[in-house]
Amino acid sequence: MRRVHWRRAPRARSSRRSRWRSSRPGRCTASTSRTAQVRRCRRAPPRPAVGGRAAASGVQFVMIVAVSLDLLLSRSVLSSSDAGVYALGAVATKAAFWLPQAIGVVVYPRLADPLRSAVALRGAVRVLSLIGLATTVVAALGGGLVPVVISDDYRPVAGLMWLFALTGALLAILQLMLLTAIARDRARGALPALLVLVVEAVVILTAVDSVPGLVAVAAGAAACSVAATWVWLAAS
């Protein structure tokens, strides 16, 4: 009698790479069974439209102008010496503005969540307000050191350092609100701030001729932008 040798059929080998490729978004995977073959497809996540990207860039452009408008126009309305004095004060504005920027990065995912956006925005605004208050107090206490540390030529701006810092703190809050508009896909949230910028530019060019006047207009414009944007976000 002949002996029958049974050989097992070779098993199909599937590497981790092939399974990973088949599970990627936008690819289809097929699984077979004795009764039926089930085909499953995963759709790739939709890509943001070009219009949405352009609108978000427009919001960022409004923020860049808001931070730089007073300093850019200072050369047009102030003398060379006063413009130099104002530039030193603007350092305090930039410091107060950039100091809490990491907060927006951390809170952005929650700002994009419709269920947590409002709560996250209020909490982040409270944190930014506390940081801005601390920065303003430090600038007020340390303003008297400006003539001693830098030069006596900058004595006129020593008593205004707190106002420069307050302007930067308000701009940091405005930045958070505009970031919220981007996260909610509501780029029109930059329109209130844009209108305030237009009014600010007109007032600076027509009615400002001193360092205190310019920083007062900048601080008032920042406060109006924050208030108008907050109202818009609350209504949207």
C-alpha positions in Angstrom: 0.0 0.0 0.0 1.1 3.5 -0.7 1.5 5.8 2.2 -0.3 9.1 1.9 1.6 12.1 3.2 -0.6 14.9 4.3 0.9 18.4 3.9 -0.6 21.4 5.5 -1.4 24.3 3.2 0.9 27.2 3.7 -0.7 30.0 5.8 -1.0 33.4 4.3 1.5 35.7 6.0 0.6 39.2 6.6 3.1 41.6 7.8 2.5 44.5 10.1 3.3 46.9 7.3 0.6 45.5 5.1 -2.0 45.6 7.9 -0.9 49.2 8.7 -1.3 50.2 5.1 -4.7 48.6 4.8 -5.9 50.4 7.9 -4.8 53.8 6.8 -7.6 56.4 6.1 -8.7 56.4 2.5 -7.8 52.7 1.9 -10.1 49.7 1.8 -9.7 46.4 3.7 -11.3 43.1 2.7 -11.9 40.2 5.1 -13.2 36.8 3.9 -15.2 34.2 5.8 -16.9 31.0 5.0 -20.3 32.6 4.4 -19.6 36.0 2.9 -16.9 38.5 2.0 -17.1 41.8 3.8 -15.5 44.8 2.3 -14.9 47.8 4.5 -13.7 51.1 3.3 -12.5 54.0 5.4 -12.9 57.5 4.1 -10.1 59.9 4.3 -10.8 63.0 6.5 -11.9 66.0 4.5 -9.3 68.6 3.8 -9.9 72.2 4.7 -11.0 74.3 1.8 -8.7 76.9 0.3 -11.2 79.6 1.3 -11.0 78.6 5.0 -7.3 78.9 4.9 -7.4 82.3 3.3 -9.9 83.5 5.9 -7.7 82.3 8.8 -4.7 84.1 7.2 -6.9 87.2 7.1 -7.6 87.0 10.8 -3.9 86.6 11.5 -3.2 89.7 9.3 -5.6 91.7 11.4 -3.8 90.7 14.5 -0.4 91.6 13.1 -1.7 95.1 12.1 -3.3 95.5 15.6 0.1 94.9 17.3 2.1 97.1 15.0 -0.1 100.0 13.9 0.8 102.5 16.6 4.5 101.9 16.2 4.3 102.1 12.4 2.5 105.4 12.5 4.6 106.9 15.3 7.2 108.2 12.8 4.5 110.1 10.9 3.0 112.0 13.9 6.0 112.3 16.3 9.4 113.9 16.1 12.4 111.7 15.7 13.3 111.9 19.4 9.7 111.2 20.6 9.4 108.3 18.1 12.6 106.8 19.7 11.1 107.2 23.2 7.9 105.6 22.0 9.8 102.7 20.5 11.3 101.9 23.9 7.8 101.9 25.5 6.6 99.6 22.7 9.1 97.0 24.0 6.9 96.7 27.1 3.9 96.3 24.9 5.6 93.5 22.9 6.7 91.8 26.2 3.2 91.8 27.7 1.8 90.5 24.4 4.2 87.7 23.8 4.5 86.5 27.4 1.3 84.4 27.5 1.2 83.2 23.9 1.6 79.5 25.0 -1.9 79.6 26.5 -3.5 79.9 23.2 -1.6 76.9 21.8 -2.6 74.8 24.8 -6.3 75.7 24.8 -6.9 75.7 21.0 -8.2 72.1 20.9 -10.9 73.0 23.4 -11.7 76.2 21.6 -12.5 74.1 18.5 -14.8 71.8 20.5 -18.4 73.2 20.3 -19.3 71.7 23.7 -16.3 73.2 25.5 -15.4 76.3 23.5 -17.3 78.9 25.6 -16.0 77.5 28.9 -12.5 77.2 27.6 -12.6 80.8 26.3 -13.8 82.2 29.6 -11.1 80.3 31.5 -8.3 81.4 29.2 -9.4 85.0 29.3 -9.3 84.9 33.1 -5.8 83.5 33.0 -4.6 86.1 30.5 -6.2 88.9 32.6 -4.3 87.8 35.7 -1.0 87.6 33.7 -1.7 91.0 32.2 -2.5 92.6 35.6 0.8 91.2 37.0 2.7 92.5 34.0 1.1 95.9 34.3 2.0 96.2 38.0 5.6 95.2 37.3 5.9 97.8 34.6 4.4 100.4 36.8 6.9 99.6 39.6 9.8 99.3 37.4 9.2 102.2 35.1 11.2 104.5 37.3 14.3 102.5 36.6 14.2 103.3 32.9 16.2 106.6 33.2 18.7 105.0 35.5 19.3 101.7 33.6 19.0 103.0 30.0 19.3 106.8 29.7 17.9 109.9 31.1 16.6 110.8 27.6 13.8 108.2 28.2 12.5 109.8 31.4 9.3 111.0 29.7 8.2 107.4 29.0 9.1 106.1 32.5 5.7 107.0 33.9 3.9 105.4 30.9 5.4 102.0 31.0 2.3 100.6 32.8 0.1 101.8 30.0 2.3 100.2 27.3 2.2 97.0 29.3 -1.6 97.2 29.6 -1.9 97.7 25.8 0.1 94.5 25.3 -2.0 92.6 27.8 -5.2 93.7 26.0 -3.7 92.6 22.6 -2.9 89.2 24.1 -6.6 88.8 25.0 -7.6 89.9 21.5 -5.2 87.4 20.0 -7.0 84.6 22.0 -10.4 85.8 20.8 -9.3 85.9 17.2 -7.9 82.4 17.6 -11.3 81.3 18.9 -12.8 82.7 15.7 -10.5 80.6 13.7 -11.1 77.5 15.8 -14.9 78.0 15.3 -14.5 78.6 11.6 -15.9 82.1 12.0 -13.4 84.3 10.3 -15.8 87.2 10.4 -14.9 87.6 14.0 -12.0 89.7 12.9 -14.3 92.4 11.4 -14.9 94.3 14.7 -11.2 94.5 15.4 -10.6 95.6 11.8 -13.1 98.4 12.1 -11.5 99.6 15.3 -8.1 99.6 13.5 -9.5 101.9 10.8 -10.8 104.3 13.4 -7.5 104.1 15.3 -5.4 104.9 12.2 -7.6 108.0 11.4 -7.4 109.3 15.0 -3.6 108.8 15.1 -3.1 110.6 11.8 -5.4 113.5 12.6 -5.3 114.2 16.3 -2.1 112.7 17.9 1.1 114.7 18.3 2.7 113.4 21.6 3.8 110.2 23.2 1.2 110.1 25.9 -1.5 110.8 23.3 -0.4 108.0 21.1 -0.1 105.3 23.8 -3.5 106.4 25.1 -5.1 105.9 21.7 -3.4 102.6 21.3 -4.6 101.4 24.7 -8.2 102.6 24.0 -8.2 100.9 20.6 -7.1 97.6 22.1 -9.8 97.8 24.8 -12.5 98.6 22.2 -11.3 95.7 20.0 -11.5 93.3 22.9 -15.0 94.4 23.9 -16.3 94.4 20.3 -14.8 91.0 19.5 -16.2 89.5 22.8 -19.7 90.7 22.0 -19.4 89.2 18.5 -18.2 85.8 19.8 -21.0 85.8 22.4 -23.6 86.5 19.8 -22.3 84.0 17.2 
